[in-house]
Amino acid sequence: MANSGISGKRILDSSTGTGIGGPNAFARLSRDMLTTSGARTVILLEGVNDILNLEHPDPETLKLALRHIAAQAHAKGLRIVVGTITPIKGWRSYTEERDNVRQAVNEFIRTSGDFDAVVDFDAVVHDPADPQRINPPYDSGDHLHPSDAGYRAMAEAIDLGAL
């Protein structure tokens, strides 16, 4: 198993100048995913930093990028499991417009058929009383990052048979 996660990761925009994150997903695909020895399946959770940091995030561009990543994984014989983007309400750059982008991307992830499997992380951690927010027991306190209990719930939602 390999973990290629980085803080501040983005699909479209490299964040190297901010001190947080690094090269975008396309700049890292070969190193992080396509050439990992012995890998059979990729679990991908990307997009929230694009939605929260791009001036005008575009759901169509994000959908196309996810589709492109899946195609590259499939071309290398890898299965790809994609996670929906977790709630963002309460985070400092939250707007209803940004959440609408998140929801559009999540609907695409759930229904497109481009992926071998989907893990609905959004459904796992959202607050039933306010689905745009992380459920308080699963919120680290910043309204974006899950708590240990939230990450545990996300991990338990992954169907190991899909791997």
C-alpha atoms as an extended CHARMM CRD file, in Angstrom:
* protein
*
       163  EXT
         1         1  MET       CA              0.0000000000        0.0000000000        0.0000000000  PROA      1               0.0000000000
         2         2  ALA       CA              1.2120000000        3.5030000000       -0.8270000000  PROA      2               0.0000000000
         3         3  ASN       CA             -0.1630000000        6.8240000000        0.3910000000  PROA      3               0.0000000000
         4         4  SER       CA              0.5490000000        9.7620000000       -1.8890000000  PROA      4               0.0000000000
         5         5  GLY       CA             -1.5790000000       12.2780000000       -0.0260000000  PROA      5               0.0000000000
         6         6  ILE       CA             -0.2900000000       15.7990000000        0.4650000000  PROA      6               0.0000000000
         7         7  SER       CA             -1.7230000000       18.7540000000        2.3270000000  PROA      7               0.0000000000
         8         8  GLY       CA             -3.4350000000       21.3090000000        0.1380000000  PROA      8               0.0000000000
         9         9  LYS       CA             -3.5570000000       18.9850000000       -2.8640000000  PROA      9               0.0000000000
        10        10  ARG       CA             -5.4100000000       20.1690000000       -5.9350000000  PROA      10              0.0000000000
        11        11  ILE       CA             -6.4630000000       18.6170000000       -9.2110000000  PROA      11              0.0000000000
        12        12  LEU       CA             -6.0850000000       21.6280000000      -11.4670000000  PROA      12              0.0000000000
        13        13  ASP       CA             -4.0080000000       24.3320000000       -9.8540000000  PROA      13              0.0000000000
        14        14  SER       CA             -0.5350000000       23.8300000000       -8.4480000000  PROA      14              0.0000000000
        15        15  SER       CA             -0.2140000000       25.4620000000       -5.0600000000  PROA      15              0.0000000000
        16        16  THR       CA              3.5730000000       25.5200000000       -4.8750000000  PROA      16              0.0000000000
        17        17  GLY       CA              3.7500000000       29.2700000000       -4.3630000000  PROA      17              0.0000000000
        18        18  THR       CA              1.5530000000       29.2330000000       -1.2600000000  PROA      18              0.0000000000
        19        19  GLY       CA              3.7620000000       27.0640000000        0.9190000000  PROA      19              0.0000000000
        20        20  ILE       CA              0.8920000000       24.5820000000        1.2500000000  PROA      20              0.0000000000
        21        21  GLY       CA              0.3650000000       21.6910000000       -1.1060000000  PROA      21              0.0000000000
        22        22  GLY       CA              2.4310000000       21.2470000000       -4.1790000000  PROA      22              0.0000000000
        23        23  PRO       CA              2.1020000000       20.2950000000       -7.8150000000  PROA      23              0.0000000000
        24        24  ASN       CA             -1.3790000000       19.5500000000       -9.1040000000  PROA      24              0.0000000000
        25        25  ALA       CA             -2.6520000000       16.0020000000       -9.5810000000  PROA      25              0.0000000000
        26        26  PHE       CA             -1.6650000000       15.8680000000      -13.2560000000  PROA      26              0.0000000000
        27        27  ALA       CA              1.9250000000       16.7690000000      -12.4280000000  PROA      27              0.0000000000
        28        28  ARG       CA              1.9520000000       13.9530000000       -9.8540000000  PROA      28              0.0000000000
        29        29  LEU       CA             -0.0160000000       11.2200000000      -11.6840000000  PROA      29              0.0000000000
        30        30  SER       CA              2.9450000000        9.2250000000      -12.9160000000  PROA      30              0.0000000000
        31        31  ARG       CA              4.9200000000        9.4000000000       -9.6710000000  PROA      31              0.0000000000
        32        32  ASP       CA              2.0150000000        9.0060000000       -7.2510000000  PROA      32              0.0000000000
        33        33  MET       CA             -0.2630000000        6.6090000000       -9.0790000000  PROA      33              0.0000000000
        34        34  LEU       CA              0.6940000000        5.2260000000      -12.4500000000  PROA      34              0.0000000000
        35        35  THR       CA              4.1450000000        3.8390000000      -11.6620000000  PROA      35              0.0000000000
        36        36  THR       CA              3.6730000000        2.5670000000       -8.1040000000  PROA      36              0.0000000000
        37        37  SER       CA              5.0720000000       -0.9570000000       -8.1300000000  PROA      37              0.0000000000
        38        38  GLY       CA              2.5040000000       -3.6470000000       -7.3360000000  PROA      38              0.0000000000
        39        39  ALA       CA             -0.4450000000       -1.2610000000       -7.2080000000  PROA      39              0.0000000000
        40        40  ARG       CA             -3.7690000000       -2.6200000000       -8.4330000000  PROA      40              0.0000000000
        41        41  THR       CA             -6.2440000000       -0.0330000000       -7.1780000000  PROA      41              0.0000000000
        42        42  VAL       CA             -6.2120000000        3.7210000000       -6.6280000000  PROA      42              0.0000000000
        43        43  ILE       CA             -8.4490000000        5.4390000000       -4.0960000000  PROA      43              0.0000000000
        44        44  LEU       CA             -8.8200000000        9.0640000000       -5.1550000000  PROA      44              0.0000000000
        45        45  LEU       CA            -10.2110000000       11.8810000000       -3.0240000000  PROA      45              0.0000000000
        46        46  GLU       CA             -9.5090000000       15.1830000000       -4.7550000000  PROA      46              0.0000000000
        47        47  GLY       CA            -11.2840000000       18.4190000000       -5.5580000000  PROA      47              0.0000000000
        48        48  VAL       CA            -12.1170000000       20.2030000000       -2.3210000000  PROA      48              0.0000000000
        49        49  ASN       CA             -9.0650000000       22.4700000000       -2.4770000000  PROA      49              0.0000000000
        50        50  ASP       CA             -9.8570000000       23.3980000000       -6.0710000000  PROA      50              0.0000000000
        51        51  ILE       CA            -13.4130000000       24.2740000000       -5.0540000000  PROA      51              0.0000000000
        52        52  LEU       CA            -12.3300000000       26.3110000000       -2.0430000000  PROA      52              0.0000000000
        53        53  ASN       CA             -9.2980000000       28.0620000000       -3.5280000000  PROA      53              0.0000000000
        54        54  LEU       CA             -9.9260000000       28.7210000000       -7.2110000000  PROA      54              0.0000000000
        55        55  GLU       CA            -11.4910000000       32.1120000000       -7.8290000000  PROA      55              0.0000000000
        56        56  HSD       CA            -14.2910000000       30.6230000000       -9.9360000000  PROA      56              0.0000000000
        57        57  PRO       CA            -14.3430000000       26.8180000000       -9.6010000000  PROA      57              0.0000000000
        58        58  ASP       CA            -16.0050000000       25.1320000000      -12.5400000000  PROA      58              0.0000000000
        59        59  PRO       CA            -17.7440000000       21.7920000000      -11.9810000000  PROA      59              0.0000000000
        60        60  GLU       CA            -17.4060000000       20.8170000000      -15.6450000000  PROA      60              0.0000000000
        61        61  THR       CA            -13.6390000000       21.2840000000      -15.5690000000  PROA      61              0.0000000000
        62        62  LEU       CA            -13.3600000000       19.2420000000      -12.3730000000  PROA      62              0.0000000000
        63        63  LYS       CA            -15.5370000000       16.4650000000      -13.8260000000  PROA      63              0.0000000000
        64        64  LEU       CA            -13.4210000000       16.3450000000      -16.9740000000  PROA      64              0.0000000000
        65        65  ALA       CA            -10.2440000000       16.1940000000      -14.8800000000  PROA      65              0.0000000000
        66        66  LEU       CA            -11.5730000000       13.2970000000      -12.7710000000  PROA      66              0.0000000000
        67        67  ARG       CA            -12.6290000000       11.4840000000      -15.9470000000  PROA      67              0.0000000000
        68        68  HSD       CA             -9.1300000000       12.0120000000      -17.3790000000  PROA      68              0.0000000000
        69        69  ILE       CA             -7.4460000000       10.6740000000      -14.2180000000  PROA      69              0.0000000000
        70        70  ALA       CA             -9.6890000000        7.5910000000      -14.3240000000  PROA      70              0.0000000000
        71        71  ALA       CA             -8.8550000000        6.9940000000      -17.9930000000  PROA      71              0.0000000000
        72        72  GLN       CA             -5.1340000000        7.1680000000      -17.2750000000  PROA      72              0.0000000000
        73        73  ALA       CA             -5.4980000000        4.7270000000      -14.3700000000  PROA      73              0.0000000000
        74        74  HSD       CA             -7.4730000000        2.3210000000      -16.5420000000  PROA      74              0.0000000000
        75        75  ALA       CA             -4.8950000000        2.6100000000      -19.3250000000  PROA      75              0.0000000000
        76        76  LYS       CA             -2.2950000000        1.3450000000      -16.8440000000  PROA      76              0.0000000000
        77        77  GLY       CA             -4.5480000000       -1.5360000000      -15.7370000000  PROA      77              0.0000000000
        78        78  LEU       CA             -5.4360000000        0.0570000000      -12.3960000000  PROA      78              0.0000000000
        79        79  ARG       CA             -8.8630000000        0.0610000000      -10.8150000000  PROA      79              0.0000000000
        80        80  ILE       CA             -9.9730000000        3.4800000000       -9.5730000000  PROA      80              0.0000000000
        81        81  VAL       CA            -12.2060000000        4.0840000000       -6.5720000000  PROA      81              0.0000000000
        82        82  VAL       CA            -13.2600000000        7.7190000000       -6.1960000000  PROA      82              0.0000000000
        83        83  GLY       CA            -14.5650000000        9.3340000000       -3.0340000000  PROA      83              0.0000000000
        84        84  THR       CA            -17.1700000000       12.0610000000       -2.9800000000  PROA      84              0.0000000000
        85        85  ILE       CA            -16.0900000000       15.4210000000       -1.6040000000  PROA      85              0.0000000000
        86        86  THR       CA            -17.0160000000       15.9690000000        2.0330000000  PROA      86              0.0000000000
        87        87  PRO       CA            -19.0350000000       18.9690000000        3.2780000000  PROA      87              0.0000000000
        88        88  ILE       CA            -17.4780000000       22.4390000000        3.3990000000  PROA      88              0.0000000000
        89        89  LYS       CA            -20.0420000000       24.6910000000        5.1140000000  PROA      89              0.0000000000
        90        90  GLY       CA            -18.4020000000       26.6510000000        7.8960000000  PROA      90              0.0000000000
        91        91  TRP       CA            -14.9300000000       26.7460000000        6.2940000000  PROA      91              0.0000000000
        92        92  ARG       CA            -13.5900000000       30.2790000000        5.8010000000  PROA      92              0.0000000000
        93        93  SER       CA            -13.9730000000       30.3530000000        1.9890000000  PROA      93              0.0000000000
        94        94  TYR       CA            -17.3570000000       28.5720000000        1.9470000000  PROA      94              0.0000000000
        95        95  THR       CA            -20.0360000000       30.0750000000       -0.2370000000  PROA      95              0.0000000000
        96        96  GLU       CA            -23.2640000000       28.5850000000       -1.4770000000  PROA      96              0.0000000000
        97        97  GLU       CA            -21.8690000000       28.8100000000       -5.0190000000  PROA      97              0.0000000000
        98        98  ARG       CA            -18.8190000000       26.7580000000       -4.0090000000  PROA      98              0.0000000000
        99        99  ASP       CA            -21.0380000000       24.1850000000       -2.3290000000  PROA      99              0.0000000000
       100       100  ASN       CA            -23.1340000000       23.9490000000       -5.4800000000  PROA      100             0.0000000000
       101       101  VAL       CA            -19.9200000000       23.0660000000       -7.3560000000  PROA      101             0.0000000000
       102       102  ARG       CA            -19.1130000000       20.4110000000       -4.7300000000  PROA      102             0.0000000000
       103       103  GLN       CA            -22.5780000000       18.9230000000       -5.0520000000  PROA      103             0.0000000000
       104       104  ALA       CA            -22.4230000000       18.8920000000       -8.8600000000  PROA      104             0.0000000000
       105       105  VAL       CA            -19.0500000000       17.1250000000       -8.7840000000  PROA      105             0.0000000000
       106       106  ASN       CA            -20.3580000000       14.6390000000       -6.2130000000  PROA      106             0.0000000000
       107       107  GLU       CA            -23.3870000000       13.8560000000       -8.3640000000  PROA      107             0.0000000000
       108       108  PHE       CA            -21.0400000000       13.1970000000      -11.2820000000  PROA      108             0.0000000000
       109       109  ILE       CA            -18.8560000000       10.9380000000       -9.1260000000  PROA      109             0.0000000000
       110       110  ARG       CA            -21.8980000000        8.9790000000       -7.9570000000  PROA      110             0.0000000000
       111       111  THR       CA            -23.5200000000        8.5450000000      -11.3600000000  PROA      111             0.0000000000
       112       112  SER       CA            -20.9980000000        8.8520000000      -14.1950000000  PROA      112             0.0000000000
       113       113  GLY       CA            -19.8950000000        5.2360000000      -14.3780000000  PROA      113             0.0000000000
       114       114  ASP       CA            -16.3310000000        6.3600000000      -15.1200000000  PROA      114             0.0000000000
       115       115  PHE       CA            -14.9840000000        4.7590000000      -11.9470000000  PROA      115             0.0000000000
       116       116  ASP       CA            -14.7260000000        1.1530000000      -10.8310000000  PROA      116             0.0000000000
       117       117  ALA       CA            -16.3050000000        2.0320000000       -7.4950000000  PROA      117             0.0000000000
       118       118  VAL       CA            -17.4080000000        5.0520000000       -5.5040000000  PROA      118             0.0000000000
       119       119  VAL       CA            -17.1190000000        5.6870000000       -1.7860000000  PROA      119             0.0000000000
       120       120  ASP       CA            -19.7220000000        8.2280000000       -0.7060000000  PROA      120             0.0000000000
       121       121  PHE       CA            -17.6310000000       10.0180000000        1.9320000000  PROA      121             0.0000000000
       122       122  ASP       CA            -20.0860000000       12.9320000000        1.7940000000  PROA      122             0.0000000000
       123       123  ALA       CA            -22.9470000000       10.6690000000        2.8940000000  PROA      123             0.0000000000
       124       124  VAL       CA            -20.7800000000        9.1100000000        5.6020000000  PROA      124             0.0000000000
       125       125  VAL       CA            -19.7530000000       12.3180000000        7.3630000000  PROA      125             0.0000000000
       126       126  HSD       CA            -22.4200000000       14.9380000000        6.6210000000  PROA      126             0.0000000000
       127       127  ASP       CA            -24.6870000000       16.2420000000        9.3580000000  PROA      127             0.0000000000
       128       128  PRO       CA            -28.1920000000       14.8120000000        8.7970000000  PROA      128             0.0000000000
       129       129  ALA       CA            -29.6640000000       18.0900000000       10.0860000000  PROA      129             0.0000000000
       130       130  ASP       CA            -27.5110000000       20.2030000000        7.7260000000  PROA      130             0.0000000000
       131       131  PRO       CA            -25.9970000000       18.0770000000        4.9240000000  PROA      131             0.0000000000
       132       132  GLN       CA            -23.7080000000       20.9090000000        3.7910000000  PROA      132             0.0000000000
       133       133  ARG       CA            -21.8280000000       20.5890000000        7.1220000000  PROA      133             0.0000000000
       134       134  ILE       CA            -19.7330000000       17.8200000000        8.6190000000  PROA      134             0.0000000000
       135       135  ASN       CA            -21.5720000000       16.0300000000       11.4190000000  PROA      135             0.0000000000
       136       136  PRO       CA            -20.1770000000       17.5440000000       14.6660000000  PROA      136             0.0000000000
       137       137  PRO       CA            -18.7310000000       14.2430000000       15.9980000000  PROA      137             0.0000000000
       138       138  TYR       CA            -16.8790000000       13.8920000000       12.6970000000  PROA      138             0.0000000000
       139       139  ASP       CA            -15.6760000000       17.5270000000       12.5120000000  PROA      139             0.0000000000
       140       140  SER       CA            -12.1210000000       18.3290000000       13.6270000000  PROA      140             0.0000000000
       141       141  GLY       CA            -13.3970000000       21.7820000000       14.5900000000  PROA      141             0.0000000000
       142       142  ASP       CA            -12.4520000000       23.6950000000       11.4370000000  PROA      142             0.0000000000
       143       143  HSD       CA            -15.5690000000       22.5870000000        9.5030000000  PROA      143             0.0000000000
       144       144  LEU       CA            -13.4820000000       21.0990000000        6.6820000000  PROA      144             0.0000000000
       145       145  HSD       CA            -11.1990000000       18.3610000000        7.9780000000  PROA      145             0.0000000000
       146       146  PRO       CA            -12.7140000000       15.2940000000        9.6150000000  PROA      146             0.0000000000
       147       147  SER       CA            -11.8350000000       14.3560000000       13.1650000000  PROA      147             0.0000000000
       148       148  ASP       CA            -10.2260000000       11.0140000000       13.9610000000  PROA      148             0.0000000000
       149       149  ALA       CA            -13.7470000000        9.5810000000       14.3000000000  PROA      149             0.0000000000
       150       150  GLY       CA            -14.6540000000       11.0690000000       10.9030000000  PROA      150             0.0000000000
       151       151  TYR       CA            -11.6110000000        9.5570000000        9.2240000000  PROA      151             0.0000000000
       152       152  ARG       CA            -12.3790000000        6.2290000000       10.8880000000  PROA      152             0.0000000000
       153       153  ALA       CA            -15.9480000000        6.3400000000        9.5430000000  PROA      153             0.0000000000
       154       154  MET       CA            -14.5970000000        7.1650000000        6.0790000000  PROA      154             0.0000000000
       155       155  ALA       CA            -12.1350000000        4.2780000000        6.1990000000  PROA      155             0.0000000000
       156       156  GLU       CA            -14.8570000000        1.8790000000        7.3290000000  PROA      156             0.0000000000
       157       157  ALA       CA            -17.0300000000        2.9910000000        4.3890000000  PROA      157             0.0000000000
       158       158  ILE       CA            -14.5470000000        1.6260000000        1.8700000000  PROA      158             0.0000000000
       159       159  ASP       CA            -15.7000000000       -1.7270000000        0.5340000000  PROA      159             0.0000000000
       160       160  LEU       CA            -12.5200000000       -3.7970000000        0.6840000000  PROA      160             0.0000000000
       161       161  GLY       CA            -14.0150000000       -6.0910000000       -1.9190000000  PROA      161             0.0000000000
       162       162  ALA       CA            -13.8990000000       -3.1880000000       -4.3810000000  PROA      162             0.0000000000
       163       163  LEU       CA            -10.1540000000       -2.9920000000       -4.0020000000  PROA      163             0.0000000000
